[in-house]
Amino acid sequence: MKPIWIVDDDQSIRFVLEKALAREDLPTRSFTHAKEVLEALADASDGEGEGPQVLVSDIRMPGGSGLELLEQVKKKLPGLPVIIMTAFSDLDSAVSAFQGGAFEYLPKPFDLPKAVELIRRAVDESQREEVAEERLAASPEMLGQAPAMQDVFRAIGRLSQSNVTVLITGESGSGKELVARALHKHSPRAGGPFVAINTAAIPKDLLESELFGHERGAFTGAQTMRRGRFEQAEGGTLFLDEIGDMPFDLQTRLLRVLSDGHFYRVGGHSAVKAHVRVIAATHQNLEQRVKEGSFREDLFHRLNVIRLRLPPLRERREDVPMLTRYFLQQSATQLGVEPKRISDAALQVLGAFDFPGNVRQLENICHWLTVMAPAQVIDTKDLPPEVLGGAGTGAPLPDTLEPTAAAPFIASLGMPVAADPLAAREAGAAQGDWETSLQAEAQRLLAQGRTDVWDVLTRRFETRLIQTALANTRGRRIEAAHKLGIGRNTITRKIQELHLEE
């Protein structure tokens, strides 16, 4: 195993940690200042030495601070767990350490067994991340490793040299478009375009023109001839998502294209040849819709040449850890921040959740965690309320939360939470809603004789509100401001005032 690097100008600290870690059979290497560490890292990258498994660094040292070292190390080894030690146990140091990507913050003087336990935890996390990164690198196109997904992969392989029409079924958010793209990528048409259209998202009056295009003057506003999706996908693949919601009269036109390969633009008189492979997808039961008379039976049989069923995430729970790490990495890249890790306990809770929104919901949760989780390692308490309140059921939280269910939100405001419901009621949370909890927190601060209650609670509220909106919009400020109902300049000013950019 690679050594634990210890950086501290205090020889006694280095000595104590070296001896304690040696008793745990953990190899160490010690340094007195940051410059030595950076030189050793440069040597390791050149193949002249071994890099660290974990870095434990003091925060205040001559010749460069631990936070500056953290920044430099993360540029070279973004996945390396870094533990920051300091005798200056102030909140600013802790916040700076976490924002810089530290694994944990260790105030001095520390309890030696607890420090060793923390380092051991960082070692375990580092080794898990190394294995996870190797798996992701080895199988970047894999959607999952569960047996149900392996059946899908085998089907994609068998269909790789075929132009046959495919119908993909599965719940919303299960990844049907990803499968369609994989079918296209591994087909003889891979050099052609992949064009996707959600037939349920386009108004009925516009869908026909979207699919088949229109001639100039075909209707009011048609100033020029426009090519539809069938022509845009010429020589490639056309993916028709949510085909079960296609209007009945358009189903007839689609059937004609699938039957003879020709179509007419809206307002046109000349047939256009379609050299396109059609892949359709739906979350609905098409057989039932045929029985109800809302879907053409002959079109169903045309589409249902080969059917691929995509399993929901709850049927392949063993894929949740791999997908979670992958999405956390993606989110960090998109937002330009350090990728967060996730504890085994939190993964276990995620694995028990039913994910009614499937893979898309897991991806959104990972975006939320990247912005909202306070530490670099995500623990169970950091998971969003819908997961903590609905693990194993997939049920959303009620509009009015009981005090125990409201705990994650109350905690996010920095308020104390009573573990016992009766105690929570006595604290003023009889209604169980966040406003009552806010009132109780205000009363607690006022009882302490504080004169800054307005500023303290306003900052907490505004911080959480803006962070949640940014998580919802994946970091897009203008969109977040629009959803909050404030101006672009206002959200920019608030982000600066609340130091949310640091």
C-alpha positions in Angstrom: 0.0 0.0 0.0 1.2 3.5 -0.7 2.3 5.5 2.4 0.4 8.1 4.5 2.1 11.5 4.0 2.3 13.6 7.1 3.1 17.3 6.8 3.8 19.3 10.0 6.6 21.6 11.2 6.1 20.2 14.7 8.4 17.2 15.1 6.4 15.8 18.0 3.2 15.7 16.0 5.0 13.8 13.2 6.6 11.4 15.6 3.3 10.6 17.4 1.4 10.0 14.2 4.2 7.9 12.7 4.3 5.6 15.7 0.5 5.3 16.0 0.2 4.5 12.3 3.1 2.0 12.4 1.1 0.0 15.0 -1.7 -0.2 12.5 0.7 -1.4 9.8 0.2 1.8 7.8 3.4 3.0 6.1 4.2 6.7 6.5 6.4 9.4 5.1 6.9 12.7 6.8 7.6 16.3 5.7 8.2 19.6 7.5 6.8 22.0 5.0 4.7 22.2 1.8 7.6 22.7 -0.6 9.0 19.3 0.2 5.6 17.7 -0.5 5.2 19.3 -3.9 8.8 18.3 -4.8 8.0 14.7 -3.8 4.8 14.7 -5.8 6.7 15.9 -8.8 9.2 13.0 -8.4 6.3 10.5 -8.0 4.7 11.8 -11.2 8.0 11.3 -13.0 8.2 7.7 -11.8 11.0 8.4 -9.2 9.0 7.7 -6.1 5.7 6.5 -4.7 2.7 8.9 -4.3 0.6 9.1 -1.1 -2.5 7.1 -0.2 -3.7 9.9 2.1 -2.2 13.3 2.9 -2.4 14.6 6.5 -1.3 18.3 6.7 -1.0 21.0 9.3 -2.9 24.2 8.3 -0.2 26.8 9.4 3.4 26.1 8.5 6.3 28.3 7.5 6.8 28.5 3.8 3.1 27.9 2.8 -0.2 27.0 4.5 -1.9 23.7 4.5 -4.8 25.2 2.5 -2.4 26.4 -0.2 -0.9 22.9 -0.3 -4.4 21.4 -0.5 -5.1 23.5 -3.6 -1.9 22.5 -5.3 -2.3 18.8 -4.4 -5.9 18.7 -5.7 -4.7 20.0 -9.0 -2.3 17.1 -9.3 -4.3 14.3 -7.5 -8.0 15.3 -7.4 -9.0 12.0 -5.9 -6.5 12.0 -3.0 -8.1 12.3 0.5 -6.5 15.2 2.4 -7.0 15.7 6.2 -6.3 19.2 7.5 -5.0 19.6 11.0 -4.9 22.9 12.9 -4.6 24.3 16.4 -6.7 27.2 15.3 -10.1 25.5 15.6 -12.2 28.2 14.0 -15.1 27.9 11.6 -13.3 29.8 8.8 -10.5 27.2 8.7 -13.0 24.3 8.6 -15.1 25.9 5.8 -12.0 26.8 3.8 -10.7 23.2 4.2 -14.0 21.7 3.0 -14.3 24.2 0.2 -10.8 23.3 -1.0 -11.8 19.6 -1.2 -10.5 18.3 2.2 -11.6 14.9 3.3 -11.9 15.9 6.9 -10.9 18.6 9.4 -9.0 17.6 12.5 -8.6 20.2 15.3 -5.6 20.1 17.6 -5.1 18.8 20.2 -6.7 15.6 18.9 -7.4 12.3 20.5 -4.8 9.9 18.9 -7.1 6.8 18.5 -9.7 9.0 16.8 -7.1 10.6 14.5 -5.9 7.1 13.5 -9.5 6.0 12.9 -10.0 9.0 10.7 -6.9 8.2 8.7 -7.9 4.6 8.4 -11.3 5.8 7.1 -9.6 8.0 4.5 -7.4 5.0 3.4 -10.5 2.8 2.9 -12.2 5.6 1.0 -9.1 6.1 -1.2 -8.9 2.4 -2.1 -12.6 2.3 -2.9 -12.3 5.3 -5.1 -9.3 3.8 -6.9 -11.3 0.6 -7.7 -14.4 2.6 -8.8 -12.3 4.8 -11.1 -10.7 1.7 -12.7 -14.1 0.2 -13.3 -15.4 3.5 -14.9 -12.3 3.8 -17.0 -12.6 0.2 -18.1 -16.2 0.4 -19.1 -17.1 4.1 -20.0 -20.1 3.0 -22.1 -21.6 0.6 -19.5 -25.0 1.6 -18.2 -24.8 -1.0 -15.5 -23.5 -4.4 -14.4 -26.7 -6.0 -13.2 -27.8 -9.2 -14.9 -30.9 -7.4 -16.3 -28.7 -4.8 -17.9 -26.3 -7.4 -19.3 -29.3 -8.8 -21.2 -29.8 -5.4 -22.7 -26.1 -5.1 -23.7 -26.2 -8.6 -25.3 -29.3 -7.5 -27.3 -27.5 -4.3 -28.5 -24.6 -6.5 -29.6 -26.8 -8.9 -31.5 -28.5 -5.9 -33.2 -25.3 -4.1 -34.1 -25.2 -5.1 -37.7 -29.0 -4.8 -38.3 -31.3 -2.0 -39.5 -34.4 -3.6 -38.0 -36.9 -1.3 -36.2 -36.6 -1.5 -32.4 -39.1 -0.7 -29.6 -37.6 0.2 -26.3 -40.0 0.0 -23.3 -39.3 1.1 -19.7 -40.3 3.6 -17.1 -39.5 7.3 -17.4 -36.0 8.1 -16.5 -34.7 4.6 -17.0 -32.3 5.5 -19.9 -34.2 4.6 -23.0 -32.5 7.3 -25.1 -29.1 6.1 -24.0 -30.0 2.6 -25.3 -31.2 4.1 -28.6 -27.9 6.0 -28.9 -25.9 2.8 -28.2 -27.9 1.0 -30.9 -27.1 3.8 -33.4 -23.4 4.0 -32.4 -22.9 0.2 -32.9 -24.9 0.0 -36.1 -23.9 0.3 -39.8 -25.5 3.8 -39.6 -23.1 5.1 -37.0 -21.6 7.5 -39.4 -25.0 9.2 -40.0 -26.9 11.5 -37.7 -28.8 10.5 -34.6 -32.0 12.6 -34.3 -34.3 12.4 -31.3 -37.8 13.8 -30.8 -40.1 13.5 -27.9 -43.6 13.1 -29.5 -45.3 13.9 -26.1 -43.5 17.2 -25.7 -44.6 18.8 -29.0 -48.2 20.2 -29.5 -50.3 18.1 -31.8 -50.6 21.0 -34.4 -46.8 21.3 -34.7 -45.8 17.6 -34.5 -46.6 16.7 -38.1 -44.4 19.6 -39.4 -41.7 18.6 -36.9 -41.6 15.1 -38.2 -42.2 15.5 -41.9 -41.3 19.2 -42.6 -43.3 21.6 -44.6 -43.3 23.5 -47.9 -43.3 27.2 -48.2 -46.8 28.6 -47.7 -48.2 25.4 -46.3 -49.7 27.3 -43.4 -49.6 30.8 -41.9 -46.1 31.6 -40.9 -44.4 29.0 -43.2 -42.2 31.5 -44.9 -39.7 29.0 -46.2 -39.5 25.2 -46.9 -38.4 23.3 -43.8 -37.0 19.9 -43.5 -38.5 17.6 -40.8 -36.8 15.1 -38.5 -37.1 12.3 -41.0 -35.0 14.3 -43.5 -32.6 15.5 -40.8 -31.9 11.8 -39.9 -31.2 10.8 -43.5 -28.7 7.9 -43.5 -28.9 7.6 -39.7 -31.3 6.9 -36.9 -34.5 8.6 -35.9 -35.5 8.1 -32.2 -39.2 8.6 -31.5 -39.5 8.9 -27.7 -42.9 8.4 -26.0 -44.4 7.0 -29.1 -47.5 5.9 -27.1 -48.6 9.6 -26.9 -48.5 10.2 -30.6 -51.9 11.5 -31.9 -54.0 8.9 -33.7 -54.0 10.6 -37.1 -50.2 11.0 -37.1 -49.9 7.3 -36.4 -51.4 6.7 -39.8 -48.7 8.8 -41.5 -45.9 7.2 -39.5 -47.3 3.7 -40.5 -47.1 4.7 -44.1 -43.4 5.7 -43.8 -42.5 2.5 -42.1 -44.4 0.5 -44.7 -43.1 2.0 -48.0 -40.3 4.3 -46.9 -41.9 7.5 -48.4 -43.6 10.6 -46.9 -44.9 14.0 -48.0 -43.9 17.3 -46.4 -46.9 19.3 -45.0 -48.3 21.1 -48.1 -46.1 19.1 -50.4 -47.0 17.0 -53.5 -43.8 15.2 -54.2 -42.9 12.0 -52.2 -39.7 12.1 -50.2 -37.7 8.9 -49.8 -36.7 8.1 -46.2 -33.4 6.3 -45.7 -33.8 6.2 -41.9 -33.8 3.5 -39.2 -36.6 4.1 -36.7 -36.2 3.3 -33.0 -39.2 4.0 -30.8 -39.6 4.1 -27.0 -42.5 4.3 -24.6 -43.2 4.0 -20.9 -46.7 3.0 -21.6 -48.3 -0.4 -22.2 -48.9 -0.3 -25.9 -51.0 -3.5 -25.9 -53.4 -1.9 -23.5 -53.6 1.3 -25.6 -54.3 -0.9 -28.7 -57.2 -2.5 -26.8 -58.5 1.0 -25.7 -58.4 2.1 -29.4 -55.9 4.9 -28.8 -53.0 3.2 -30.6 -53.1 1.6 -34.0 -52.6 -2.2 -33.9 -50.9 -2.3 -37.3 -48.5 0.4 -36.2 -47.8 -1.5 -33.0 -46.8 -4.6 -35.0 -44.6 -2.5 -37.3 -42.8 -1.0 -34.3 -42.7 -4.2 -32.2 -40.3 -6.1 -34.5 -37.6 -6.3 -31.7 -38.5 -5.2 -28.2 -36.0 -4.3 -25.6 -37.3 -3.9 -22.0 -35.1 -1.5 -19.9 -35.4 -2.5 -16.2 -36.2 0.2 -13.6 -33.4 1.1 -11.2 -35.1 -0.7 -8.3 -34.6 -4.0 -10.3 -30.8 -3.4 -10.5 -29.9 -1.9 -7.2 -26.3 -3.3 -7.5 -25.7 -0.6 -10.1 -26.5 2.3 -7.7 -23.0 2.6 -6.2 -21.3 2.7 -9.7 -23.8 5.1 -11.1 -23.7 7.3 -8.1 -19.9 7.7 -8.3 -20.1 8.3 -12.0 -22.8 11.0 -11.7 -20.9 12.7 -8.8 -17.8 12.9 -11.0 -19.9 14.3 -13.9 -21.6 16.9 -11.7 -18.3 18.1 -10.3 -16.9 18.4 -13.8 -19.9 20.4 -15.0 -19.8 22.8 -11.9 -16.0 23.1 -11.9 -15.6 21.8 -8.3 -13.9 18.9 -6.5 -15.7 15.6 -6.9 -17.3 14.4 -3.7 -17.1 10.9 -2.3 -19.9 9.0 -0.7 -19.8 6.7 2.4 -20.8 3.1 2.4 -23.7 3.9 4.8 -25.1 6.6 2.4 -24.8 4.2 -0.5 -26.7 1.6 1.5 -29.5 4.1 2.0 -29.5 5.0 -1.7 -29.6 1.4 -2.6 -32.7 0.8 -0.5 -34.6 3.7 -2.2 -37.0 2.7 -5.0 -36.2 5.7 -7.3 -39.6 6.3 -8.9 -37.7 8.6 -11.3 -35.1 5.9 -12.0 -31.6 6.8 -13.3 -32.6 10.4 -14.1 -33.6 10.9 -10.5 -30.3 9.4 -9.2 -28.5 11.8 -11.5 -30.4 14.8 -10.2 -29.8 13.7 -6.6 -26.0 13.6 -7.3 -26.2 17.1 -8.7 -28.0 18.2 -5.5 -25.4 16.5 -3.3 -22.5 18.1 -5.2 -23.9 21.5 -4.3 -25.6 20.9 -1.0 -23.6 18.3 0.9 -21.5 20.3 3.5 -18.4 18.0 3.6 -16.3 16.3 0.9 -17.5 12.9 2.0 -21.3 12.5 1.7 -22.8 10.8 4.7 -26.3 9.5 5.3 -27.5 12.7 7.0 -26.5 14.6 3.8 -28.9 12.8 1.6 -32.0 14.7 0.3 -35.3 14.4 2.3 -37.1 12.4 -0.4 -34.4 9.6 0.0 -34.3 9.7 3.8 -38.1 9.8 4.0 -38.9 7.3 1.3 -36.1 4.7 1.4 -37.5 1.4 0.3 -40.8 2.9 -0.7 -40.1 5.6 -3.2 -42.9 7.6 -1.6 -42.5 11.4 -1.6 -42.5 13.2 1.7 -45.9 14.7 2.7 -46.5 18.4 2.3 -46.6 18.9 6.1 -43.7 17.0 7.7 -43.6 15.4 11.1 -40.7 16.8 13.2 -38.5 13.8 12.6 -39.1 13.9 8.9 -38.4 17.6 8.9 -35.0 17.1 10.5 -32.9 17.2 7.4 -34.3 20.6 6.4 -34.1 22.0 9.9 -30.5 20.8 10.2 -29.7 22.5 6.9 -30.6 25.8 8.5 -28.3 25.0 11.4 -31.1 24.5 13.9 -31.0 21.9 16.7 -33.4 19.0 16.1 -34.9 17.0 18.9 -34.7 13.3 18.3 -37.9 12.5 20.2 -41.2 13.8 18.7 -42.5 14.8 22.1 -39.4 16.8 22.8 -39.8 18.4 19.4 -43.4 19.4 20.2 -42.2 20.9 23.5 -39.6 22.9 21.6 -42.3 24.5 19.5 -42.6 22.2 16.5 -46.1 21.0 17.2 -47.2 21.7 13.6 -44.1 20.0 12.3 -43.5 22.5 9.5 -40.3 24.5 8.9 -41.9 27.8 9.8 -42.6 26.6 13.3 -39.1 25.3 13.6 -37.8 28.6 12.4 -39.8 30.3 15.1 -38.4 28.0 17.7 -34.9 28.7 16.6 -35.5 32.5 16.7 -36.9 32.1 20.2 -33.7 30.1 21.2 -31.4 32.8 19.9 -33.4 35.6 21.5 -33.3 33.9 24.8 -29.5 33.9 24.6 -29.7 37.7 24.5 -28.4 37.8 20.9 -28.8 41.1 19.0 -28.0 39.7 15.5 -30.8 37.2 15.2 -32.2 38.9 12.0 -28.8 38.7 10.2 -28.0 35.2 11.4 -31.3 33.6 10.3 -31.6 35.6 7.1 -28.1 34.6 6.0 -28.9 30.9 6.7 -32.2 31.1 4.9 -30.8 33.0 1.8 -27.8 30.7 1.6 -29.9 27.5 1.6 -32.5 29.0 -0.8 -29.8 30.1 -3.4 -27.9 26.8 -3.0 -31.0 24.8 -3.6 -32.0 26.8 -6.7 -28.4 26.5 -8.1 -28.6 22.7 -7.5 -31.9 22.6 -9.3 -30.5 24.5 -12.3 -27.1 22.8 -12.2 -25.3 26.0 -11.4 -27.0 28.2 -14.0 -27.4 31.5 -12.1 -29.8 33.3 -14.5 -32.1 30.4 -14.5 -31.9 30.1 -10.7 -32.7 33.8 -10.3 -35.7 33.4 -12.7 -37.0 30.5 -10.7 -36.6 32.3 -7.4 -38.3 35.4 -8.8 -35.3 37.7 -8.3 -33.1 39.6 -10.7 -29.8 38.5 -12.2 -27.9 41.3 -10.4 -29.6 40.4 -7.1 -28.5 36.7 -7.1 -25.0 37.7 -8.2 -24.8 40.2 -5.3 -26.2 37.7 -2.8 -23.7 35.0 -3.9 -20.9 37.5 -3.3 -22.3 38.7 0.1 -22.8 35.1 1.3 -19.4 34.0 0.0 -21.0 31.1 -1.9 -18.3 31.3 -4.6 -15.5 30.4 -2.2 
